[in-house]
Amino acid sequence: MVLLGVERWKVGFYVYMLLSSMVYGIYSVMSRDLVKTYLGFDYRFMTVLISAETIPMLFSVLAGGLGDVISRRNVLALGTLASVPLYLMGVLRLDVLPLLAAGYVSLWTLASPSVTGAFLDATSSSGMQYSLYAMFGSIGWGSGGLLAGLLKGAGGKSTTFAFAAIAMAISFVAAYLSYPKNLVSKQASPKQVFRGVKDVAPLFVIVAGVMASINLFYGNYSLRLREIAGSTELFGVIYTTLPAATGALVRPIAGRLSDRFSPKAMLAFTILAYIVLFPLMSSSWGLPAVLLWLIPLYPFMDQGSMMTVSRSLPASLQGVAAGVISTCGDSLQRCGQ
């Protein structure tokens, strides 16, 4: 029903968002499950892994600017290469997982701002349109958590990561083939990109710092949730499916609020809410820990930051705008919803 009457090019972008988010849901559940199963509460290894996932995101602004200059469509095509390290995760040893994760996230980070930037450009930075696009990310993230447990049970980690690799390639192919024709020849100059990056640099530093903190906290918190769950299947439901459901429900609300009120205020209030929430999560266990995990703050964080940056830059620099917010992973629910 959601896709009835939707422009054809948007369907391809929704497919990208759904599948790429699903892949990260699969990766997140499988990687955390493998660490907990074979290494226990090894927070040192987990921190290395999270760092490998997070550091490449810091270059997403450059990736978005590259797409704005040389063609977003050409740059997003490179995202298909992210399927290679994903596949290798299923056949190589656990100790090389951080290296493979860095490769996967680097290639995704290189290409994803060009997809989201094109969507923002084509929809004139509409908060409601972006919230619908991001809602498919929530759905994908949640379904990825379910699939991880099912695929692991059916064929082990090799089957699971092979499936993820194929879905990753399909997601970027869908975006490439459905790319809006009126944006194909649209490019910005390096000087315009430099000026745009300079204009949003203060906000970029704030968002990067906040998102890195959220990723680090949630990444280590996932080991607690894995212990509470007791199985891969239930962990996938708790870690991705349930928060994705709450996130998808509030996405349209976040979209409407960002169109009616200041997205910058939404961003500030959400950061304050995280400051209150994290100490509560740190001292919780069992059902309270799960319930706190399910509070859908991230959609408001993502919506507020994306709309603030997007509307502060011209249409030709929406790849840069998407790159700023890709410091949290292409707005793809890497932080829980």
Secondary structure as GFF3:
##gff-version 3
##sequence-region A 1 337
A	DSSP	alpha_helix	8	39	.	.	.	ID=ss1
A	DSSP	alpha_helix	43	54	.	.	.	ID=ss2
A	DSSP	three_ten_helix	55	59	.	.	.	ID=ss3
A	DSSP	alpha_helix	60	70	.	.	.	ID=ss4
A	DSSP	alpha_helix	72	77	.	.	.	ID=ss5
A	DSSP	three_ten_helix	78	82	.	.	.	ID=ss6
A	DSSP	alpha_helix	83	89	.	.	.	ID=ss7
A	DSSP	three_ten_helix	94	96	.	.	.	ID=ss8
A	DSSP	alpha_helix	97	122	.	.	.	ID=ss9
A	DSSP	alpha_helix	127	177	.	.	.	ID=ss10
A	DSSP	three_ten_helix	181	183	.	.	.	ID=ss11
A	DSSP	alpha_helix	190	229	.	.	.	ID=ss12
A	DSSP	alpha_helix	232	236	.	.	.	ID=ss13
A	DSSP	pi_helix	237	241	.	.	.	ID=ss14
A	DSSP	alpha_helix	242	260	.	.	.	ID=ss15
A	DSSP	alpha_helix	263	282	.	.	.	ID=ss16
A	DSSP	alpha_helix	286	293	.	.	.	ID=ss17
A	DSSP	alpha_helix	298	310	.	.	.	ID=ss18
A	DSSP	three_ten_helix	315	317	.	.	.	ID=ss19
A	DSSP	alpha_helix	318	325	.	.	.	ID=ss20
A	DSSP	three_ten_helix	326	328	.	.	.	ID=ss21
###
